Amino acid sequence: MEFNNLNEVINFIENAVSSTMPQVSQDIKEIMDDETNSQVKGWSGQIFNSVEPISTDTTAEAEFKDNGKWYSLITGDEVGNPIKFLEAGSTWNRDASNIMEASFGKCNEEIPQKLKNYLLSMGIPIE
């Protein structure tokens, strides 16, 4: 690769990073999905499809979205995504989950290397 000036180098790197963000956010989503599946037994449905990847030119993340009508079995009120109740340990017959903490830890371990590998595959020599 040859560049004529520093601005071309900066543009190339910025474009490379930008092009990886959708995949990185998908990788984060997969980690969160795996943690949800491993910690939430006996449930089915929307909780397993509620993690949405989000990316911009410089950021990648995923979050639990309220993608459906979740209602309290006690009050009948709509409660939003039940992840908050799982994490708090306030669902019936369950201890608190640690989906968010475990996902965050795995993301900190895995995502930097994945990003590095994506950028290396685009010809950016990162050590």
N, C-alpha and C positions, 0 to 999 in steps of 0.2 A: 504494500500500500504506500502510495506517495501522496503527500499533501503539499500545497503551494504556500500555505501560511497557517498560523496558529488558529485562526478562525475556522478553517476547514477541518482541522483536527477536533476542535470543540464541537462543531456541528455534527461531525460524524459520531462522536461519542454520545452526544445528547440524543441523536436519532436512534442510536443502538439501544440506549437505556430505555427510551420511550417505547421502542418496539417490543421490548421484553416485558413491560409492565403487565399487559393482559395475561401472559402466561404465568408470571410470578403471582398475580392475584389468584389465578386458578390453582396454583400450587398451595397457596395459603388456604383456600377453600377446601382442598382435598385433605389437608391436615386437620382442619376443623371438623370436616365430615367424619374422618376416621375416628377422632376422639369422641364425637357424639355417638357414633355407632358402637364404640367399645364401652362407653359408660352408661348408655341408656338402653337398658334391657326391658323388654315387655311392652314397649311402645311401638307404634307404627304411624305412618302418615307424614304429615307436613313438617314435623320437627326435623326429619331427615332430609328435607328439601328446602330448608329455610336459610342456609348459608349462601350469601350472594357475593361473588367477587366484584371488586370495585378497583378501577385503576385510572390514573391520569398519566400525563407524560413523565412524571417523576415519582409517583407513588403507586404502591400496590397494597391492597388490604382486602379483607373479607369481613362480613358481619352477618349476624343473625338478623333477619328481617321478619317483620310481622306479615307473613304471606297468606294468612288465612284466619278464619274465624275460630279462635280458641276461647272457650268458655269455661268458667269455673264450675266444677261439679257441685260446689257448695252453694254459691250465690246465683249462678246462672249468668253472671256478668261476663262480658267480653274482657279478657285479661291480656291480650297481646301474646307475643311469643313466650312460651313457657320456659325458655332457657333461664330466665331470672329466678323462677321458682326451683328449677333443678339445682342451680348453683347455690341457692339459699337453703336447700334441704327442706323446703316446705311443700313438697309433693307427697302424696300418700305412699307410705311403705317404702320410702327411699331415704338414704342418707344424701347429704349434699354432694353434688358432682363437682369436679374441678376441670370441666371442659375448657373453660377460658384459660386458666393458668397452664394446663397441660399443653393446649394448642400454642399458647404464646411461647412456652419453653421449646417445643419442637420447631416452631417457626424460627426462633433465634438460632437453633442448631442447624437447621437444614436450608433455610432460604438464602443466606449469604452465599453458600457454596453453589446453589442452583443458579443464582444470578451471575456469579462469577463464570460458571460453565456456559451460560447463555452468551455472555459477552466474549468469552474466549472463542466460542464457535463462530462469532461474527468477525473474528480477526483482531480483537482488542487484547493485546498481551498484558494480562494482569497476573501479578505474582501473589 
